[in-house]
């Protein structure tokens, strides 16, 4: 199961609640675990919401860093 980590942002929390109600919080690793389909839907929905709000965020899915939101070329993977 993919692990998803993102900074606290009210918009991202709202998106996660709406599109991934089955996601589970792992206290030890401090990540959300969800299915591959939920992770993809979360990434797409987060990008749409943040683009609409003219905001950006970095979301980590299985150690891959994604830039989403109001940024040229987003959503895109960011090189380490």
MOPAC internal coordinates of N, CA, C and O (Angstrom, degrees):
PM7 1SCF
backbone

  N    0.0000 0     0.00 0     0.00 0    0    0    0
  C    1.4417 1     0.00 0     0.00 0    1    0    0
  C    1.5296 1   108.80 1     0.00 0    2    1    0
  O    1.2310 1   120.34 1   -45.27 1    3    2    1
  N    1.2973 1   116.96 1   134.73 1    3    2    1
  C    1.4626 1   120.73 1   178.86 1    5    3    2
  C    1.5307 1   111.98 1   -66.19 1    6    5    3
  O    1.2310 1   121.54 1   -31.22 1    7    6    5
  N    1.3202 1   114.65 1   148.78 1    7    6    5
  C    1.4549 1   120.92 1   173.87 1    9    7    6
  C    1.5199 1   107.84 1  -109.22 1   10    9    7
  O    1.2310 1   121.03 1   -41.90 1   11   10    9
  N    1.3163 1   115.64 1   138.10 1   11   10    9
  C    1.4665 1   121.75 1  -176.22 1   13   11   10
  C    1.5178 1   108.77 1  -126.20 1   14   13   11
  O    1.2310 1   121.22 1   -48.84 1   15   14   13
  N    1.3213 1   115.28 1   131.16 1   15   14   13
  C    1.4657 1   121.45 1   177.86 1   17   15   14
  C    1.5198 1   108.08 1  -130.26 1   18   17   15
  O    1.2310 1   120.76 1   -43.42 1   19   18   17
  N    1.3318 1   116.15 1   136.58 1   19   18   17
  C    1.4643 1   120.70 1   176.82 1   21   19   18
  C    1.5190 1   108.77 1  -150.38 1   22   21   19
  O    1.2310 1   120.49 1   -27.49 1   23   22   21
  N    1.3454 1   116.67 1   152.51 1   23   22   21
  C    1.4668 1   119.50 1   179.25 1   25   23   22
  C    1.5236 1   109.93 1   -67.63 1   26   25   23
  O    1.2310 1   120.97 1   -26.35 1   27   26   25
  N    1.3259 1   115.75 1   153.65 1   27   26   25
  C    1.4560 1   118.32 1   178.43 1   29   27   26
  C    1.5245 1   109.40 1   -62.94 1   30   29   27
  O    1.2310 1   121.40 1   -56.58 1   31   30   29
  N    1.3103 1   114.92 1   123.42 1   31   30   29
  C    1.4541 1   123.03 1   177.55 1   33   31   30
  C    1.5217 1   105.42 1  -150.92 1   34   33   31
  O    1.2310 1   120.02 1   -52.70 1   35   34   33
  N    1.3015 1   117.57 1   127.30 1   35   34   33
  C    1.4648 1   121.07 1  -176.57 1   37   35   34
  C    1.5186 1   111.73 1   -56.40 1   38   37   35
  O    1.2310 1   120.02 1   142.96 1   39   38   37
  N    1.3258 1   117.56 1   -37.04 1   39   38   37
  C    1.4666 1   120.73 1   179.42 1   41   39   38
  C    1.5288 1   110.83 1   -65.63 1   42   41   39
  O    1.2310 1   120.33 1   135.50 1   43   42   41
  N    1.3422 1   116.98 1   -44.50 1   43   42   41
  C    1.4655 1   120.26 1  -179.54 1   45   43   42
  C    1.5218 1   111.87 1   -67.47 1   46   45   43
  O    1.2310 1   120.54 1   142.86 1   47   46   45
  N    1.3152 1   116.57 1   -37.14 1   47   46   45
  C    1.4674 1   120.11 1   177.14 1   49   47   46
  C    1.5239 1   109.57 1   -62.85 1   50   49   47
  O    1.2310 1   120.26 1   136.34 1   51   50   49
  N    1.3159 1   117.10 1   -43.66 1   51   50   49
  C    1.4571 1   121.74 1   178.96 1   53   51   50
  C    1.5243 1   111.51 1   -62.68 1   54   53   51
  O    1.2310 1   120.59 1   136.43 1   55   54   53
  N    1.3172 1   116.49 1   -43.57 1   55   54   53
  C    1.4732 1   120.53 1   178.59 1   57   55   54
  C    1.5197 1   109.82 1   -62.80 1   58   57   55
  O    1.2310 1   120.26 1   134.50 1   59   58   57
  N    1.3299 1   117.11 1   -45.50 1   59   58   57
  C    1.4627 1   120.33 1  -179.72 1   61   59   58
  C    1.5249 1   111.00 1   -59.43 1   62   61   59
  O    1.2310 1   120.19 1   137.66 1   63   62   61
  N    1.3155 1   117.23 1   -42.34 1   63   62   61
  C    1.4709 1   120.46 1   179.04 1   65   63   62
  C    1.5244 1   111.52 1   -65.19 1   66   65   63
  O    1.2310 1   120.31 1   141.18 1   67   66   65
  N    1.3326 1   117.01 1   -38.82 1   67   66   65
  C    1.4672 1   121.17 1  -177.27 1   69   67   66
  C    1.5171 1   113.07 1   -72.27 1   70   69   67
  O    1.2310 1   120.12 1   133.48 1   71   70   69
  N    1.3371 1   117.38 1   -46.52 1   71   70   69
  C    1.4679 1   119.44 1  -170.75 1   73   71   70
  C    1.5240 1   114.22 1   -99.89 1   74   73   71
  O    1.2310 1   119.73 1   164.15 1   75   74   73
  N    1.3314 1   118.11 1   -15.85 1   75   74   73
  C    1.4699 1   120.73 1  -178.13 1   77   75   74
  C    1.5249 1   111.54 1  -132.35 1   78   77   75
  O    1.2310 1   119.79 1  -119.96 1   79   78   77
  N    1.3169 1   118.00 1    60.04 1   79   78   77
  C    1.4696 1   118.71 1  -177.71 1   81   79   78
  C    1.5235 1   112.75 1   -65.41 1   82   81   79
  O    1.2310 1   120.05 1   160.87 1   83   82   81
  N    1.3332 1   117.50 1   -19.13 1   83   82   81
  C    1.4615 1   120.86 1  -179.56 1   85   83   82
  C    1.5162 1   113.95 1   -88.05 1   86   85   83
  O    1.2310 1   119.63 1   179.07 1   87   86   85
  N    1.3213 1   118.32 1    -0.93 1   87   86   85
  C    1.4657 1   121.39 1  -179.84 1   89   87   86
  C    1.5177 1   109.92 1   -66.27 1   90   89   87
  O    1.2310 1   121.00 1   -33.54 1   91   90   89
  N    1.3175 1   115.70 1   146.46 1   91   90   89
  C    1.4626 1   121.17 1  -178.68 1   93   91   90
  C    1.5249 1   110.13 1  -119.71 1   94   93   91
  O    1.2310 1   120.67 1   -41.90 1   95   94   93
  N    1.3252 1   116.33 1   138.10 1   95   94   93
  C    1.4553 1   122.46 1   179.59 1   97   95   94
  C    1.5237 1   109.62 1   -86.70 1   98   97   95
  O    1.2310 1   120.11 1   -51.11 1   99   98   97
  N    1.3193 1   117.39 1   128.89 1   99   98   97
  C    1.4627 1   123.00 1   176.08 1  101   99   98
  C    1.5245 1   107.24 1  -101.57 1  102  101   99
  O    1.2310 1   120.71 1   -72.53 1  103  102  101
  N    1.3299 1   116.25 1   107.47 1  103  102  101
  C    1.4621 1   121.51 1  -175.81 1  105  103  102
  C    1.5259 1   113.12 1   -62.74 1  106  105  103
  O    1.2310 1   120.91 1   141.26 1  107  106  105
  N    1.3155 1   115.86 1   -38.74 1  107  106  105
  C    1.4589 1   120.21 1  -175.73 1  109  107  106
  C    1.5269 1   110.81 1   -68.66 1  110  109  107
  O    1.2310 1   120.30 1   130.17 1  111  110  109
  N    1.3312 1   117.03 1   -49.83 1  111  110  109
  C    1.4646 1   121.28 1  -178.39 1  113  111  110
  C    1.5215 1   112.73 1   -83.69 1  114  113  111
  O    1.2310 1   120.55 1   164.20 1  115  114  113
  N    1.3319 1   116.56 1   -15.80 1  115  114  113
  C    1.4728 1   123.17 1  -178.14 1  117  115  114
  C    1.5286 1   111.21 1    59.14 1  118  117  115
  O    1.2310 1   121.16 1  -130.36 1  119  118  117
  N    1.3353 1   115.38 1    49.64 1  119  118  117
  C    1.4619 1   122.66 1   178.54 1  121  119  118
  C    1.5250 1   108.92 1  -138.78 1  122  121  119
  O    1.2310 1   121.31 1   -19.08 1  123  122  121
  N    1.3306 1   115.10 1   160.92 1  123  122  121
  C    1.4558 1   121.67 1   172.18 1  125  123  122
  C    1.5221 1   107.73 1   -94.14 1  126  125  123
  O    1.2310 1   120.14 1   -44.27 1  127  126  125
  N    1.3190 1   117.33 1   135.73 1  127  126  125
  C    1.4616 1   120.88 1   172.98 1  129  127  126
  C    1.5184 1   107.17 1  -108.06 1  130  129  127
  O    1.2310 1   121.57 1   -46.48 1  131  130  129
  N    1.3257 1   114.60 1   133.52 1  131  130  129
  C    1.4573 1   121.16 1  -179.02 1  133  131  130
  C    1.5157 1   108.77 1  -152.85 1  134  133  131
  O    1.2310 1   120.45 1   -12.25 1  135  134  133
  N    1.3105 1   116.75 1   167.75 1  135  134  133
  C    1.4597 1   120.45 1   179.14 1  137  135  134
  C    1.5265 1   110.04 1   -69.44 1  138  137  135
  O    1.2310 1   120.62 1   -16.63 1  139  138  137
  N    1.3148 1   116.42 1   163.37 1  139  138  137
  C    1.4702 1   121.38 1   178.89 1  141  139  138
  C    1.5294 1   110.12 1   -59.04 1  142  141  139
  O    1.2310 1   120.27 1   137.09 1  143  142  141
  N    1.3353 1   117.10 1   -42.91 1  143  142  141
  C    1.4723 1   120.91 1  -179.84 1  145  143  142
  C    1.5287 1   110.43 1   -63.35 1  146  145  143
  O    1.2310 1   120.12 1   137.06 1  147  146  145
  N    1.3351 1   117.37 1   -42.94 1  147  146  145
  C    1.4668 1   120.44 1   178.58 1  149  147  146
  C    1.5271 1   111.11 1   -63.06 1  150  149  147
  O    1.2310 1   120.06 1   140.64 1  151  150  149
  N    1.3261 1   117.50 1   -39.36 1  151  150  149
  C    1.4612 1   120.84 1   179.90 1  153  151  150
  C    1.5305 1   110.83 1   -64.04 1  154  153  151
  O    1.2310 1   120.38 1   138.64 1  155  154  153
  N    1.3240 1   116.87 1   -41.36 1  155  154  153
  C    1.4657 1   120.58 1   178.47 1  157  155  154
  C    1.5283 1   111.21 1   -66.59 1  158  157  155
  O    1.2310 1   120.85 1   137.32 1  159  158  157
  N    1.3223 1   115.98 1   -42.68 1  159  158  157
  C    1.4628 1   120.45 1   178.42 1  161  159  158
  C    1.5325 1   110.13 1   -64.42 1  162  161  159
  O    1.2310 1   120.51 1   139.04 1  163  162  161
  N    1.3262 1   116.62 1   -40.96 1  163  162  161
  C    1.4638 1   120.65 1   178.04 1  165  163  162
  C    1.5270 1   111.24 1   -61.20 1  166  165  163
  O    1.2310 1   120.57 1   136.58 1  167  166  165
  N    1.3222 1   116.52 1   -43.42 1  167  166  165
  C    1.4630 1   120.54 1   179.47 1  169  167  166
  C    1.5280 1   111.12 1   -62.35 1  170  169  167
  O    1.2310 1   120.46 1   134.14 1  171  170  169
  N    1.3166 1   116.73 1   -45.86 1  171  170  169
  C    1.4617 1   121.50 1  -179.77 1  173  171  170
  C    1.5320 1   111.72 1   -65.26 1  174  173  171
  O    1.2310 1   120.46 1   133.36 1  175  174  173
  N    1.3283 1   116.72 1   -46.64 1  175  174  173
  C    1.4642 1   120.86 1  -179.34 1  177  175  174
  C    1.5281 1   111.17 1   -66.67 1  178  177  175
  O    1.2310 1   120.21 1   142.21 1  179  178  177
  N    1.3254 1   117.20 1   -37.79 1  179  178  177
  C    1.4642 1   120.58 1   177.90 1  181  179  178
  C    1.5146 1   110.96 1   -63.71 1  182  181  179
  O    1.2310 1   120.86 1   136.89 1  183  182  181
  N    1.3186 1   115.97 1   -43.11 1  183  182  181
  C    1.4624 1   119.72 1   178.45 1  185  183  182
  C    1.5287 1   110.52 1   -60.10 1  186  185  183
  O    1.2310 1   120.45 1   132.52 1  187  186  185
  N    1.3212 1   116.74 1   -47.48 1  187  186  185
  C    1.4691 1   120.60 1  -178.74 1  189  187  186
  C    1.5258 1   111.10 1   -61.21 1  190  189  187
  O    1.2310 1   119.96 1   135.04 1  191  190  189
  N    1.3247 1   117.69 1   -44.96 1  191  190  189
  C    1.4643 1   121.23 1  -178.41 1  193  191  190
  C    1.5227 1   111.21 1   -65.36 1  194  193  191
  O    1.2310 1   120.40 1   133.63 1  195  194  193
  N    1.3326 1   116.85 1   -46.37 1  195  194  193
  C    1.4597 1   119.38 1  -177.41 1  197  195  194
  C    1.5264 1   111.83 1   -70.72 1  198  197  195
  O    1.2310 1   120.33 1   147.18 1  199  198  197
  N    1.3198 1   116.98 1   -32.82 1  199  198  197
  C    1.4595 1   119.45 1   176.22 1  201  199  198
  C    1.5265 1   109.68 1   -64.60 1  202  201  199
  O    1.2310 1   120.34 1   137.46 1  203  202  201
  N    1.3145 1   116.95 1   -42.54 1  203  202  201
  C    1.4623 1   121.96 1   178.24 1  205  203  202
  C    1.5301 1   110.55 1   -61.30 1  206  205  203
  O    1.2310 1   120.34 1   140.59 1  207  206  205
  N    1.3341 1   116.95 1   -39.41 1  207  206  205
  C    1.4659 1   121.84 1  -178.63 1  209  207  206
  C    1.5304 1   112.58 1   -84.97 1  210  209  207
  O    1.2310 1   120.79 1   179.89 1  211  210  209
  N    1.3271 1   116.10 1    -0.11 1  211  210  209
  C    1.4757 1   122.00 1  -177.90 1  213  211  210
  C    1.5210 1   111.43 1    56.36 1  214  213  211
  O    1.2310 1   121.84 1  -130.99 1  215  214  213
  N    1.3214 1   114.08 1    49.01 1  215  214  213
  C    1.4509 1   121.66 1   179.68 1  217  215  214
  C    1.5236 1   108.63 1  -131.47 1  218  217  215
  O    1.2310 1   119.76 1   -15.20 1  219  218  217
  N    1.3197 1   118.07 1   164.80 1  219  218  217
  C    1.4673 1   121.74 1   178.23 1  221  219  218
  C    1.5183 1   109.83 1  -132.12 1  222  221  219
  O    1.2310 1   121.36 1   -18.68 1  223  222  221
  N    1.3304 1   115.00 1   161.32 1  223  222  221
  C    1.4628 1   121.20 1   176.18 1  225  223  222
  C    1.5169 1   108.80 1  -157.44 1  226  225  223
  O    1.2310 1   121.65 1   -17.47 1  227  226  225
  N    1.3047 1   114.45 1   162.53 1  227  226  225
  C    1.4557 1   121.31 1   174.74 1  229  227  226
  C    1.5205 1   107.24 1  -115.34 1  230  229  227
  O    1.2310 1   121.07 1   -54.09 1  231  230  229
  N    1.3315 1   115.55 1   125.91 1  231  230  229
  C    1.4604 1   122.27 1  -178.67 1  233  231  230
  C    1.5186 1   107.62 1  -118.23 1  234  233  231
  O    1.2310 1   120.29 1   -48.82 1  235  234  233
  N    1.3208 1   117.05 1   131.18 1  235  234  233
  C    1.4557 1   121.92 1   178.67 1  237  235  234
  C    1.5242 1   108.79 1  -103.18 1  238  237  235
  O    1.2310 1   121.04 1   -56.97 1  239  238  237
  N    1.3255 1   115.61 1   123.03 1  239  238  237
  C    1.4623 1   121.68 1   176.31 1  241  239  238
  C    1.5204 1   106.93 1  -122.55 1  242  241  239
  O    1.2310 1   120.46 1   -65.57 1  243  242  241
  N    1.3314 1   116.73 1   114.43 1  243  242  241
  C    1.4656 1   122.32 1  -177.77 1  245  243  242
  C    1.5261 1   112.13 1    47.69 1  246  245  243
  O    1.2310 1   120.55 1  -126.66 1  247  246  245
  N    1.3139 1   116.55 1    53.34 1  247  246  245
  C    1.4687 1   124.02 1   177.48 1  249  247  246
  C    1.5231 1   114.59 1    63.92 1  250  249  247
  O    1.2310 1   119.44 1  -165.25 1  251  250  249
  N    1.3197 1   118.68 1    14.75 1  251  250  249
  C    1.4672 1   122.77 1   171.87 1  253  251  250
  C    1.5223 1   107.10 1  -106.18 1  254  253  251
  O    1.2310 1   120.42 1   -54.81 1  255  254  253
  N    1.3265 1   116.80 1   125.19 1  255  254  253
  C    1.4563 1   121.92 1  -178.08 1  257  255  254
  C    1.5219 1   109.63 1   -90.96 1  258  257  255
  O    1.2310 1   120.67 1   -54.82 1  259  258  257
  N    1.3376 1   116.33 1   125.18 1  259  258  257
  C    1.4674 1   122.63 1   179.52 1  261  259  258
  C    1.5270 1   109.16 1  -114.42 1  262  261  259
  O    1.2310 1   120.80 1   -41.08 1  263  262  261
  N    1.3127 1   116.08 1   138.92 1  263  262  261
  C    1.4607 1   121.93 1   174.02 1  265  263  262
  C    1.5280 1   106.21 1  -103.39 1  266  265  263
  O    1.2310 1   120.57 1   -55.23 1  267  266  265
  N    1.3286 1   116.51 1   124.77 1  267  266  265
  C    1.4629 1   121.28 1  -178.71 1  269  267  266
  C    1.5149 1   110.11 1  -128.72 1  270  269  267
  O    1.2310 1   121.08 1   -21.16 1  271  270  269
  N    1.3078 1   115.54 1   158.84 1  271  270  269
  C    1.4529 1   120.96 1   175.06 1  273  271  270
  C    1.5139 1   113.31 1   108.34 1  274  273  271
  O    1.2310 1   121.41 1    31.25 1  275  274  273
  N    1.3064 1   114.92 1  -148.75 1  275  274  273
  C    1.4601 1   122.96 1  -173.13 1  277  275  274
  C    1.5292 1   110.27 1   -83.79 1  278  277  275
  O    1.2310 1   121.14 1  -109.58 1  279  278  277
  N    1.3356 1   115.43 1    70.42 1  279  278  277
  C    1.4604 1   123.20 1  -179.07 1  281  279  278
  C    1.5247 1   107.67 1  -141.20 1  282  281  279
  O    1.2310 1   120.21 1   -38.84 1  283  282  281
  N    1.3115 1   117.20 1   141.16 1  283  282  281
  C    1.4594 1   120.33 1   179.94 1  285  283  282
  C    1.5267 1   110.50 1   -60.92 1  286  285  283
  O    1.2310 1   121.05 1   -49.37 1  287  286  285
  N    1.3292 1   115.60 1   130.63 1  287  286  285
  C    1.4601 1   121.55 1   178.00 1  289  287  286
  C    1.5170 1   115.01 1    82.16 1  290  289  287
  O    1.2310 1   119.74 1  -175.29 1  291  290  289
  N    1.3138 1   118.10 1     4.71 1  291  290  289
  C    1.4653 1   120.85 1  -178.61 1  293  291  290
  C    1.5219 1   109.95 1   -81.03 1  294  293  291
  O    1.2310 1   118.92 1   -26.71 1  295  294  293
  N    1.2911 1   119.67 1   153.29 1  295  294  293
  C    1.4587 1   126.63 1    -4.92 1  297  295  294
  C    1.5279 1   110.16 1   -75.88 1  298  297  295
  O    1.2310 1   121.37 1   -39.19 1  299  298  297
  N    1.3193 1   114.98 1   140.81 1  299  298  297
  C    1.4631 1   119.76 1  -179.74 1  301  299  298
  C    1.5165 1   109.34 1  -149.44 1  302  301  299
  O    1.2310 1   121.88 1   -25.69 1  303  302  301
  N    1.3345 1   114.01 1   154.31 1  303  302  301
  C    1.4548 1   119.42 1   174.97 1  305  303  302
  C    1.5142 1   109.16 1   -76.08 1  306  305  303
  O    1.2310 1   121.00 1   -39.06 1  307  306  305
  N    1.3046 1   115.70 1   140.94 1  307  306  305
  C    1.4546 1   120.49 1   177.21 1  309  307  306
  C    1.5160 1   107.96 1  -103.50 1  310  309  307
  O    1.2310 1   121.33 1   -46.81 1  311  310  309
  N    1.3114 1   115.06 1   133.19 1  311  310  309
  C    1.4639 1   119.78 1   178.64 1  313  311  310
  C    1.5185 1   110.01 1   -71.02 1  314  313  311
  O    1.2310 1   121.22 1   -33.98 1  315  314  313
  N    1.3149 1   115.27 1   146.02 1  315  314  313
  C    1.4726 1   121.04 1  -179.07 1  317  315  314
  C    1.5056 1   111.94 1   -75.02 1  318  317  315
  O    1.2310 1   120.10 1   180.00 1  319  318  317

